[in-house]
Amino acid sequence: MNAIITVVGSDKVGIIAKVSAFLAERGINIEDISQTVLSGNFVMMMMVSLGEKAKALEEIKKELDTLGDTLNVSISLMHEKVFSAMHRI
């Protein structure tokens, strides 16, 4: 199953490293990634593949919320199909 993760907040050292480590520890592969810094604001979008051993989507969302709180950023996760449906023109 593929999902989209977005990370938004003030830029600081270690955001990508900590989010990537979080995903790796849970067997979640980053398929594609884009990130930029706009006027000191960090913005990252990732397409990830949740392996068969990955936890349930809702549980991962809760853990990402906790990680976001520790990094002082907003992290969201949604199923790829939901993301695509929301952004269809």
C-alpha positions as CSV (number, residue, x, y, z in Angstrom):
1,M,0.0,0.0,0.0
2,N,1.3,3.5,-0.9
3,A,0.7,6.6,1.2
4,I,1.6,10.2,1.2
5,I,3.4,11.9,4.1
6,T,3.7,15.7,4.4
7,V,5.9,17.5,6.8
8,V,5.6,21.3,7.4
9,G,7.2,23.6,9.9
10,S,10.1,25.8,10.8
11,D,13.3,24.6,9.2
12,K,15.9,23.1,11.6
13,V,18.7,20.5,11.4
14,G,17.6,16.8,11.6
15,I,14.0,16.8,10.3
16,I,14.7,14.6,7.3
17,A,17.0,12.3,9.3
18,K,14.5,11.7,12.1
19,V,11.5,11.2,9.8
20,S,13.5,8.8,7.6
21,A,14.8,6.9,10.6
22,F,11.3,6.6,12.0
23,L,10.1,5.1,8.7
24,A,13.1,2.8,8.3
25,E,12.5,1.4,11.9
26,R,9.0,0.5,10.8
27,G,9.8,-1.1,7.5
28,I,8.3,1.7,5.5
29,N,10.2,2.5,2.3
30,I,10.5,6.0,0.8
31,E,9.6,5.7,-2.9
32,D,9.8,9.4,-3.8
33,I,10.6,12.5,-1.9
34,S,10.6,16.3,-2.5
35,Q,11.6,19.0,0.0
36,T,12.2,22.6,0.0
37,V,12.7,25.5,2.4
38,L,10.7,28.7,1.7
39,S,11.6,31.7,3.8
40,G,12.7,29.5,6.7
41,N,9.6,27.2,6.4
42,F,10.4,23.5,5.8
43,V,8.1,21.6,3.4
44,M,8.5,17.9,2.5
45,M,6.3,15.5,0.7
46,M,7.0,11.8,0.4
47,M,5.4,8.8,-1.3
48,V,6.0,5.8,0.9
49,S,5.3,2.1,0.6
50,L,4.0,0.4,3.7
51,G,5.3,-3.2,3.7
52,E,3.3,-6.1,4.9
53,K,5.0,-5.9,8.3
54,A,4.0,-2.2,8.8
55,K,1.6,-1.3,11.5
56,A,-2.0,-0.2,10.7
57,L,-2.3,3.2,9.1
58,E,-4.1,4.8,12.1
59,E,-1.3,3.6,14.5
60,I,1.4,5.0,12.2
61,K,-0.5,8.3,12.1
62,K,-0.6,8.6,15.9
63,E,3.2,7.8,16.1
64,L,3.9,10.5,13.4
65,D,1.8,13.0,15.4
66,T,4.0,12.3,18.4
67,L,7.2,12.6,16.3
68,G,5.9,15.9,14.8
69,D,5.3,17.2,18.3
70,T,8.9,16.4,19.3
71,L,10.2,18.1,16.1
72,N,7.8,21.0,16.4
73,V,6.4,20.3,12.8
74,S,3.1,19.1,11.4
75,I,3.3,15.6,9.9
76,S,0.3,14.1,8.1
77,L,-0.2,10.7,6.5
78,M,-2.9,9.6,4.1
79,H,-3.6,6.7,1.8
80,E,-2.4,7.5,-1.8
81,K,-5.9,7.0,-3.2
82,V,-7.4,9.5,-0.8
83,F,-4.7,12.0,-1.6
84,S,-5.2,11.5,-5.3
85,A,-9.0,11.9,-5.0
86,M,-8.6,15.1,-3.0
87,H,-6.3,16.7,-5.6
88,R,-8.0,15.6,-8.8
89,I,-9.0,18.5,-11.0
